[in-house]
Amino acid sequence: MKTKSFFTLILIFAVIACYSQSTEPIKFKIKNTSILPKKVTLISYTPGDNGNGTQGYWIWPGGTKELSFKVGTKLFLANQKEVNTVMSGNSIENGKPYLIVKKEDQDKTFIL
């Protein structure tokens, strides 16, 4: 009986540990250091989510854009060909990402 209670207690602690891991989004910025405005299209693949996210921004010279994604998200700075690929229902996830979000990226600024 004591053994059963002990294993039940261990299982409860393991479940609590799994659920207590932070799933909070990581906030960071991307910065345009060019003297010209840049059009940026980000395609994201978040672990556990089906499909992708696509977001487009204009970032002025010296400007920044604050972003927020979960740890493990793959971000691609997409060109028009990659945007067309994604919009046709295909994936670019197997390509080389611009960034894979990590906990250490919190409050960092990445240069475009």
Beta strands, then each sheet from edge to edge (+ up, - down):
strand 1: 26-31
strand 2: 38-45
strand 3: 53-59
strand 4: 64-69
strand 5: 74-77
strand 6: 99-100
strand 7: 109-111
sheet 1: 4+ 1- 7-
sheet 2: 3+ 2- 5+ 6-
end
